[in-house]
Amino acid sequence: MPDTQQLFEAFAACMRAVHGKLLVSGIPRITRPRKRKNADNHSGFTVIDPGGNWIRIFPLPGTGGTSAPAVGMLSRALENAVVLGDSKGDKK
């Protein structure tokens, strides 16, 4: 899916219907769409379900990204560091 905004709106509408508001902390929750360095700067969001499972939503690779995949051990290590930081919910 090239544009994840429609999917975010659907998740958000269902969450508001069930909980009366958009839950942005605790479990369950949803993060607001923002550009992610570990996804070629595509905008994506995360849904954390009641069981604590993280579901990351991003556009399909090749649907507008301009970055070439990184190669080499250092590049992979840096990409993994970005993913780990993102996994903790850190915005830095």
C-alpha positions in Angstrom: 0.0 0.0 0.0 1.7 3.2 -1.1 -0.3 5.5 1.2 -0.8 4.3 4.8 -2.8 7.3 5.8 -6.1 5.6 4.9 -5.2 2.6 7.0 -4.2 4.8 9.9 -7.6 6.5 9.7 -9.4 3.2 9.7 -7.5 1.9 12.8 -8.0 5.3 14.5 -11.8 5.3 13.8 -12.1 1.8 15.3 -10.1 2.7 18.3 -12.2 5.8 18.9 -15.4 3.7 18.5 -14.3 1.2 21.1 -12.4 3.4 23.6 -14.0 6.8 22.9 -10.6 8.3 22.1 -7.3 7.6 20.3 -5.0 5.8 22.7 -1.4 7.1 22.4 0.1 5.6 25.5 -0.2 2.3 27.4 -1.5 -0.9 25.9 -3.3 -1.0 23.5 -2.2 2.2 21.6 -1.4 3.6 18.2 1.4 5.9 17.2 0.7 8.8 14.9 2.2 8.6 11.4 5.7 10.0 11.1 8.7 9.5 8.8 10.8 6.6 9.9 14.6 6.5 9.2 14.5 2.7 9.1 11.9 2.7 6.3 13.6 4.9 3.8 12.0 8.0 5.4 8.5 6.7 4.5 5.7 7.7 6.9 4.5 4.9 9.0 2.7 4.1 12.2 2.6 1.4 14.8 -0.3 -0.4 16.5 0.3 -2.1 19.8 -2.4 -4.6 20.4 -3.8 -5.6 23.9 -1.4 -8.5 24.0 1.6 -6.1 23.7 2.4 -7.1 20.1 3.9 -4.3 17.9 2.5 -4.1 14.4 4.4 -1.7 12.2 2.7 -0.3 9.1 4.8 1.1 6.3 4.4 1.5 2.5 5.5 -1.4 0.4 9.2 -1.2 -0.7 9.6 0.4 -4.1 6.4 2.5 -3.9 8.1 5.9 -4.0 11.3 5.4 -2.0 14.5 6.7 -3.5 17.1 5.2 -1.1 19.2 2.2 -2.2 19.4 -0.6 0.3 22.4 -0.3 2.6 25.2 -2.9 2.2 27.9 -4.1 4.6 28.1 -4.9 8.3 28.3 -1.3 9.5 25.2 -0.3 7.5 23.2 -3.2 8.8 24.4 -2.4 12.4 23.2 1.2 12.0 19.9 0.2 10.5 19.4 -2.2 13.4 20.2 0.5 15.9 17.5 2.7 14.3 15.0 -0.1 14.5 15.8 -0.8 18.2 15.5 2.9 19.1 12.2 3.0 17.2 11.0 -0.2 18.9 11.3 1.5 22.3 9.2 4.3 21.2 12.0 6.9 21.5 11.5 9.8 19.2 15.1 10.9 19.1 
